[in-house]
Each structure stands twice: as structure tokens, then as C-alpha cells.
Amino acid sequence: MASAAAAAVATGLVAWQARLARRANASAHAVVIDSAKARLDADAPDLDVRVLAPAWPPLHDADDSTSHLADDTVWLLPRDEQQTLVCALQVDLTNRGTRDIEVTISGDVRPDSELADPAWRPGQLIEDFLMPGREPYRFHLQGTLTLRQCVDNQAAREQGRPLPHRIAGVVIATDRRDEGITDRWELTMTGCPIEPVPETEDQWRLTADSAVPQWKILTVEPVVRERTYWISRRRGLTYPSVEDLLD
């Protein structure tokens, strides 16, 4: 029995020493990775992404920037539940650095002025482009919500659930280097811009409460940068996080 207990203790000691060795090795690697990431950070793209308050009131026609819905518009549900509201949000990009940045914009988006790009058509993605240093660029996160989707969103909000219907886009910036950086911003707008007409059962109108700011009627989720550090973009290899190494 004594020899068996001693063997168990020895085995546990060896395992403990092995864990310490692995953790020390991981800590050493973490220092190297932190140093590599700091070097990449110092030379990374410097793109600033800012969103403004959603436009109000929504549009009726996605192809007509002047087709704002009248405040006194009234819909009957379920008869009009497939009618759409065009909701838009201005997004401003600024290249704060001196080098060109490769930028990709996709999702529910449209250029600030499609007239500036005669090849662009509604519903088409904004293609990759090089953004010169110290230069701004503007586009709109823009999409449609049917009246039924607005009602679904309102019901979800009242029940404390995530709103199911959203307008979403993505901005991606890269330095185009093999060992380099890719930055990504998710853009999301949602909400319920309509409300029941008081003392009716089936009539709905644009949200009319002047005490409710438009950014609460159409909610914009916080825009957070997600950064990827590439060991080799060409081979699809990224630097692991320090947390992953130490776990």
C-alpha cells in the first residue's frame, strides 16, 4: 500500500511539474506574441468609423432619397403588413493615417451619392477600394423593414427579447500585407418605427411621441472594432490570443 501511495504521489508530482513547464512555455510564447502584435499595431491601418443618428422619418422608396413618409400616414394591419419602410443611417469613414487602406463595405449599404458611381445599382455591394491617407468617405447603412417585421420587433421589445429583424452591414479594412492586420466593424440598425393609433384595433402610424428621440425608435448597436493579426495572410495563419495560450 505504501509503495502504491508513493507511486501515486510521484505521478501527481510529475504531472504538476509538466503543467508548470507547459504554462511557463506558454507564458514565454505569450510575450513573443504580444511583442509581434504591438509591432503590427504600430503600423496598422488607422480607419475611423463613425455612425450618425438614423434618418427620420423613413423613406417610402429606396430609389428616391426625397420620398419621406408623411407623419400622418396611417396603415391598416394585416392588410398593409407587407408594405416597407426604408430606414437609413449615415456612416462616415476617415483614413487618419498617411498610407492607402484597402476598404470593403458590404451588406445593406449604398454610396452617399450613387450618381458619383454610374456603375452602381440599388442592392449592389460597394466594392473594394483604396482609401487614400487623410481622406474621408461616406456611405449609408440602408435597408427595408416590412410593417409586419416592425410589429414583430415591437412585440420582442415588450417581451425583453432580442429584436429579430435588423439592417446590417460590415466594414473591413486591411493593410494588404502577408504578416499584417485586418480590422472589421459590424454595423446594425433595428427598432420599431411604427406604433398603434390610439383607440383603434388595426391602425398603425409612424411613432409620434416627440419625447422619444429617433435613435431610440431606430436603435444603432455599438460599433466595435474586431482586429485580426496575421502570421501569414496568404496561408491563412493568425496569431492566437494570449488567453488561448494560457488556458
ABEGO torsion letter per residue (X at the ends): XAAAAAAAAAAAAAAAAAAAAAAAAAAAAAAAAAAAAAAAAAABBBBBBBBBBBBOBBBABAABAABBBBAABBBBOAAAAABBBBBBBBBBBBBABABBBBBBBBEBBBBABAAABAABBBGBBBBBBBBBBGBBBBBBBBBBBBAAAAAAAAAAAAAGBBBABBBBBBBBBBAGBABBBBBBBBBBBBEBABBBBBGBAABBBBBABAABBAAAABBBBBBBBBBBBBABAAAGBBBBBAAAAAX
